Amino acid sequence: MASVFGKPRAGSGPPSAPLEVNLAILGRRGAGKSALTVKFLTKRFISEYDPNLEDTYSSEETVDHQPIHLRVMDTADPDIPRNCERYLNWAHAFLVVYSVDSRQSFEGSSSYLELLALHAKEMQRCYPALLLGNKLDMAQYRQVTKAEGAALAGRFGCFFFEVSACLDFKHVQHVFHEAVREARRELERSPPARPLFIAEDRAPVHQVPLTASGCTFNTLSTFSLKEMPAVAQAKLVTVKSSRAQSKRKAPTLTLLKGFKIF
Ligand SMILES: Nc1nc2c(ncn2[C@@H]2O[C@H](COP(=O)(O)OP(=O)(O)OP(=O)(O)O)[C@@H](O)[C@H]2O)c(=O)[nH]1
């Protein structure tokens, strides 16, 4: 039954809720995780920030005409992957970042890819990952060739891009949207149980000998897990990760406060 006065046609239900996609950005310190995240969210390049802050940002995106509620966790591991469950059990896809002018960060990205491969094996699921060689604008100081990046990505069966957080926004956006597409493909192929995070007040029950670069992660029982809390819908509202949340009780902070932007 159709109507000419704006009432919905029969069969046209309410618009479907946006697909929820969680992305985690991994990589060695200084690789450019925060700069890429903030470039994607604000189109700006930020030169200074607190390297110890680990935040999760929320953004409404449209990818291939589909609304996506995207959450991006800008992780801050100390030197090597640590307490990896907080992102391994949360993210639907991963961006692994190194800096083309740092061999050390490239080696770090390899550790993260190994960690993801181990996790996928343990969970018997596919976790899409994209390898990003950042700071392409610093190509004259390259320590890692494009071929090396592509070879590493090929070894782990993931996509590879070279990008720069201080150059073209569209390219950075394209990379994030590619990650969303990969996550969406995987979610459609095998929908997971609701995302979970570890409740810090309860220790994980037992550990399995599954390690990568010093990161041991735990086999989780439902006893130690809670459902992810709902995230604020506002664009560019910082939502603390579960770990940070427990340290700082306030659920939100103003994004970019104190950051130098140019
Ligand atoms: N030239 C250039 N500098 C960049 C780029 N991306 C990041 N930087 C700079 O590299 C430094 C580290 O960048 P961050 O984004 O803080 O790196 P990170 O991976 O988040 O580092 P941690 O927070 O310590 O884990 C900062 O001084 C940035 O301004 C880039 O694409 N080009």
The ligand as a Gaussian input file, in Angstrom:
#p B3LYP/6-31G(d) Opt

LIG

0 1
 N       56.790000      13.754000       8.429000
 C       55.840000      13.018000       9.008000
 N       55.774000      12.937000      10.338000
 C       54.804000      12.169000      10.883000
 C       53.868000      11.472000      10.110000
 N       53.047000      10.797000      10.952000
 C       53.455000      11.068000      12.177000
 N       54.518000      11.912000      12.154000
 C       55.272000      12.424000      13.288000
 O       55.894000      11.321000      13.925000
 C       55.856000      11.468000      15.333000
 C       55.131000      10.269000      15.940000
 O       53.798000      10.260000      15.429000
 P       52.604000       9.656000      16.275000
 O       51.359000       9.747000      15.514000
 O       52.594000      10.311000      17.586000
 O       53.096000       8.145000      16.437000
 P       52.416000       6.974000      17.276000
 O       52.599000       5.743000      16.497000
 O       51.034000       7.325000      17.661000
 O       53.343000       6.909000      18.541000
 P       52.943000       6.462000      20.062000
 O       51.738000       7.244000      20.461000
 O       54.165000       6.818000      20.856000
 O       52.687000       5.005000      20.044000
 C       55.151000      12.777000      15.622000
 O       56.133000      13.767000      15.803000
 C       54.378000      13.063000      14.343000
 O       54.224000      14.437000      14.132000
 C       53.951000      11.565000       8.688000
 O       53.194000      10.985000       7.919000
 N       54.966000      12.344000       8.189000

